[in-house]
Amino acid sequence: MMEYKYEAEMLSHLKKGRRMGLEELASSVGIEPAGIMRPLVSLEEKGLVKKEIKVKSLPPEPTPELKRYRKEGFPELNVYRKARAGKTIQDLSPEEKQYGIQWAKKKGWVEVVGGKLIPKIENLDVKEGQSAKLDDYFSAAELIERGLLVEKTEKEITIEITEKGLSAEFSPEGIAQLTPEMLRTGSWKGKKFKPYDVTVPSKDARIGKAHPLSIAMDRIRDIFADMGFEEMEGNYVESAFWNFDSLFQPQDHPARELADTFYLEGSEELPGKELVERVKKAHEKGWKYAWSEREARKRVLRTHTTAASARHLASMKSAPKKYFAIGRVFRNEATDYKHLAEFHQVEGIVAWEDATFRDLLGLLTEFYSKLGFKRIKFRPSYFPYTEPSLEVIAYFEPRKEWVEMGGAGIMRPEVSIPLANTYPVLAWGLSLERPLMMLMGLTDIRTFYKNDLGWLRKARVKI
């Protein structure tokens, strides 16, 4: 029994040629290709025909943005030219600040020192109009990754009648089988159905499971809880005051530029006047500049969970205290196998007047030991809000290299005294994805965010 118009006619045309393309079959029946899909699906559900889909790759097409870049120049090329001309970040257009700097830095063309653009190579030999070429500077793969070239595909559908279709008498006995359409319309009533073989093995049911990142977070929470820490939380959207100023990061620091920070429209309220005055005084005394309340009110996506540490220190009634946090942070930077623009940070502070640098090293060693890392090192580093400062590095066996895991140090008195009138305060900000990547034997940090169900089903976390 045919449930849709054209089903019987489609079968008669298929019997003549056995295999036909979708457009050819639609033309033979006398309808548009879009109108043939519903009866085709119905025939396929009855087992009378089968379709084969082939996907062809077509040459990628440039987006309007790429066409404009070809005419006006790529942002990173313009940044490089301005660096060669001795310009500063203030001389860049908004687009060059947002996209040009990060790509110019990623390609190794420029670096930013004190707000000034410094060319890192002598001459790219870039002439006007050369940016239009897909050469060593701008490969097709890179342009596709950046969304400037759009990959195109074309589907070719071939329909073939089955052996059942060749011999089927179009009667309820010949084609009756339960389909979704029959259930919706009630047309199954009165039909004779084939018996089901209940002994045929079925596929295992898919069951839910925790994401590897969630498993790692729970394990880290257990580790810090065992070590006597309290968990703290914070906001994704912060004021520049809590994200930068409270941590003694000067308002002209390069990390506060658009190239490294996501800024949002509007402004945030500042905390109590006394606290603001103490932070202002620390900046003006320590960095020798006129501190701006307007700059401190800017809204940002937090670049580190240390903003939560600053808030907790300011609200802390007494010491000693030990806090930790696991939270999402945001950095305006290019992604690669070990860097993301959005990732998680493991934060911790210890406010205790008898704390020492040795205590900091011991806490970090104990933490990574409980995670399963034995080969870790500490190396001197610099952060605006800690002194002395260090980086934690661990050996990544698949790549045969030491990988940076995060930073730590003792908060400078210019940070902890204005916030909590206490010193010292041990502090650290560690990566979540990088150690988990190493423990799972992954070579690309982006694997966690690809939503690959096959990988997620097989993924095992041992921590």
N, C-alpha and C positions, 0 to 999 in steps of 0.2 A: 504494500500500500504506500503510495507516494504522499508525503505530507506537505510538500511544497511544490509550487508551480515550477515547471521546467525540469523536475527531477527525471521523469521518464524520458523527456527529449534529450537531456544531457547524456543519459545512459545509451540511448540509441546512437548518438554521434560518437560516443567513445567506443562503441562496439565496432564501428567502421575503421577507426584509426588506432585503437588501443591506447596510444599516448598522445596527449594534446597539451599545449600550453594554455594557461588561464585565459589570456586574451583571445587566442584562437578558438577556444571552446565557447567563450562568451559571444564571439562574432558568429559562430555557427548557429547558436541558439537564437541570436538576435537581441541580446541585451548587453548592458554595460558590464564591464568586469566587476565593479563593486556589487552589482545586483546578483552575481552568480555565487557569492561566497556562502550565503545562508543555505541554499539548496545543496551546495557542494559539501558543507559541513554535515548536513543531514545524511547525505549518501555515505559519507565517510563513517559516521556513527553506525550506520547499518552494515558496514563492512562491504559495501558494494564497490567503492573506489578507494584509492589511496593517492595521496598527493606527496610530491617531493619538492622541497624548497631549496634552491641554490642561491647563495648570496655572492654577488660580484662586488669587488672593490673598485670604486671609481676614483679618478684623480681628485685629491682634496681641493676645496674651493677656498679662496681667501675671503675673510670676513671684511666688512666695511672698515673695521679698525685697522686691519693690516693694509688695506688700500690707502688709508690715510697715512700710516707710518711710511709707506713706500714713497709717498709724496712729500711728507714733512720731515721724515727721519725718525728712527726708532728712539724712544726716550733714553735708553742707555747710551746710544751714540751721541745724543745731544748732551748728556751728562759728561761723557768723555771729552767732547769738544770744549765744554765749558771748564772742565778740569785743566785742559791744556792751556786755556786762556787765563788761568789763575782765579777762577770764580769761586764763590762760596755757596753753601746750601741755600742761602737767602736769595741767590740769583736764579734759582731753578723755578720752573713752572710747577703747579700742583701735580701734574701728571708725571713730571720728571722726579719729583720728590717721592711720589707714591710707588711708581714702578721703575723708573730709570735707575735710581740709586741701587736698589736691591739687585737688579740684573747686571748692572755695571760692576758691582762688587762681586757677584757670583762668577762673572766671567774673568775676574781678575784685572779689570781695566783701571779701576780707581779705588781709592780708599778715602775715608773721611777722618780728618785729624783736626780736632778743635773747631768743627764746623766748616773747615776748608776742604775743598775737593783736591785730592792729590792724584795725578795720573801715575799708574804703576808700570806702564810700558811706554816706550818712547813714542812710537807712532803706529797707529793702526792702518795708516795709508788709506783712510776712508775718504772717498770723494762723494760729492753730492750725487744722490741717486743710487749709490752703490748699495744702500740698505735694502733696495728692492730685491736683491738677488738672494737666492737660497744657498749661500756659500758657507765658508767656515764660521762666519760670524753668526749666521741665523740659519740653522739646518731645518729641513722640513719637519723632522721629529720634534725639535724644540718648539717650532711654531704651532704644531698640533697640540703639544703639551700645554702651551700657553693659551690655547683656544683661538689663535689667530688664523689657523688653517683648519677647516672643518672637513673631517673624513666623510666621504659619501659612499653609500652602498646601494645596491639594486637587487631586489629579490626576483627570482624567476621561479614560478610555480608550474610544475608539470603534473597533470592528472592522469592516472592510469586505472583502468577498470580491473577489478580483481577477478580471479577464477570464479568466485561465487557470483559475481555480477553477470558473467557470461552464461551461466546456466540457471540463474534465478528465474523462477516464475514470479511475476510481481503480484503476489497474493499474501494474505496474512501469514500463511504457513511458511512462505519462503523467506520472509524478511523480518519476522517479528523478533525483536530483542529490545530490552529495556534501554531507553535513552533519556537524557535529561529533558528533551522536548516532550517525550511521552508523559513524563511525570508532571510537567508544567500544564499540559493541555488535557490530561486525563485520557488520551487516546489509547493507552495501554489496555483499557478494559476490553475484555473479550478476545484478546490475542493469546496465542499459544507461545509460550516462552521456552527457550532451551533450558535444560536442567543445568544447575551450577555444580561444578566439581569442588566440593569443600575440602578435598585432600590436597589441592594444589598449594604449594608453599607460597606464602604472601611476603611482601616486603616488610621489614621491621618498621614499626611506627616511629616517627621522628619525635624525640622527646626534647624538651627544653633543657638548656644548660647555661651555666654562668659564663659570661665573656671572660677571656684570660685577664683582661685589665681589672675586672671586678674581683676575680679570685686573688690577684696580686694585692689589690687594695685591702681586702679583708685580712690577708696575711700580714701586711704591714701594720694594720691597726692592732692586730694581736701582738706583734713584736713590741710596739711602743707601749701598749697597755701593760705588757709583762715588765717593761722597764719603768713603769710608774708615771707615764705621761697622760695628760688629759688632751682630748681632741678639741680643736678649735675650727670654726668655720668662718667664711668671709663671702664678700660679694664679687661677682664677675665684673661689674661696673664699679669703678672706684674714682675718687678724686685724685688729681695729681698730687695733692697734699699727702694722702696716705700712701700712694704708690711710689712717690719719689721724695717729696720734701721731708716727710717725717723720718726718712732713712738717710738724711744728710746728702742727698744726691743733688748737686747744683742745678739750677734751672736752665743753664745753658749746656748741660751735659749732652753729648751726641746721642746717647740712648733715648733721650726724650724727643728726638726728631721723629717726623712722620715715617722715616725709613725704618724705624725700629718699633714704633708704638702705634696702636690703633686708637685714634681719637674719635670721640663721639660728639654730636651736637649738644649744646646746652652746657650747664655748669652745675657743680655740686656745692652743697653747703659745707662750710668749714666747722670744725669742732669748737669747743670753748675758747674764748679770747685768750685766756692765760696760756693754754697749751700752744696756740698759734704764735703768741708772742715769744715763747721759749724757743720754738723751732725757728722762727724768724731771726732771733738773736744769734742762735747757733750758726745759721747760714751766713749772716752778715759779718760775724766775727771770724768764722773759719774760712769762708770763701771770698770775703772782701768784695761784695757786690750788693746792690740794692734789691732785696728780696721782694717779689711781686705777689700780692694776694690774688690778683687776677689769674696769674699763671697757675697758682695752686688750686684754683677752683675748676680747672679744666677737667672734663670727663674722659676717662680712658678705660679700655678693657685692660684689666690688671695684667701686668707683665710678669708678675711673680706673686706667690702666696705670702711673701714677706709683708705685704700690705696687711694681711690678717694678723701677723705677729705684732706689727706696730700698733694696731688697734687694741690687741689684748694687753700689750705692755702698758698702754695709756690707761686702760680700765682696771689694771691689776691693783688690788688693795694692799697686798703684802707679798714679800718674797720669803722663801724660795718657791718658784713655780716651774713646772715643766709642761710645755705644750707641743703638740704636733698637729699637722694638717695635711690632707691629701686633696688637692684641688686643681681645677683646670685653669690654665694661664694662656696668654695670647701674645705672640711676637710677630711683628710685620717683617717676616723674612722668608726667603726662598726655601723650599723643601728639598731634601735629598734623603739618602738612605738612613741618616741619623739625625735629621732635623725636621721639625714640623712647625707650622705657623700656629697650631693649636695643640697643646699637649698638657700633661699633668705634672705637677711638682709635688715633692714630698718635703714639707716644711717642718722645722723644729726649732725651739728656743729653750734655753735653760737660764732662768734668772736666779742667780745664787751668788752671794758675795764671796764665797770661798772657791768658786769655780776657777779652773785653770785651763790653759791650752791643752795640756795633757789629758784633761777630762774630755775635751772635745774629740781628740783623736781616739780615745778609748770608746766613747759612745758610738762614733762612726764605724770603728772596727767591729764592735759588737753587733751593730745593726746589720752590716753587710755579711758578717759571719753567719748570723741567723737566717739571712736570705740565701746562703749557700756560696758566697764568694770568699775565696781564700787568697787570691792574688790581687791585692789592692795596694795603691800607693797614694801618698800625699805630696803635692808639690806647691810651692809658694805661688800666690796669685795676688790680684788686687780687685777689691770691690769698694765702692764709695762708702759703704756703711759698715764695713768690718776692718779691723786692723789688730793683730795680724790676720791675714786671709790665706786660704788654701783651696786647691781643687782636689777632688777625689777622682782617681782614675782606676779603672779595672781592666784586666786583660781580656780581649775579645778574641777567642781562639779561631773562629772561622775566618777572620780577616787578618789574623796574626798581628794585632795592633792593640795598643792601650787606648781605651775610650774614656773620655771625660764623662763622669757621672753627675757632677754637680759642684757647687761651691759652698764654702763654710768659713767660719771665722769667729772672732769675738767682736760684738758690736762696739763701734766706737762710742766713747762717752758722749760725743755730740749727738748720738742717736738715743741711747738708753736713758741718759740723765734728763733731757727735756721731756721724754715720754713717761718715764716711771721713776725718775730720781734714784736709779739703781745702776750699779756696775760691779762686776762684769755681767754680760749676757752672752751666752754661747748661742750661735745661730747657724743654720744650714738650709740650703735649698737644693734638693736632689731630684734627678729625673726618675720618673716611674717607668716610662716606656723602654728606656735604654737597658736597664738591668734585666727587665723581663724579656726583651729581645735576645739578650745574651743567654739567659737561662733556657729559652726555648729553642736556641740554635738558629734564630732568624738572622738574615743579613740585611733586612730592610725594615725600618721602623714603621713604614707606611702600611705594612701588612695588617696591623691591628685595625685599620680604619677602612679597608677595602670592602667590607661586608661580603666576603667570600664564604658562602655557607658551607661549601665543601671543606675549606680549611678550618672553619670554626667547629664543625662537627668532629674533626680529627684532632684538633688542638688539645694538647695535654700540658698542664702546668704543674711542675714539681717544685714547690717552695715551702 
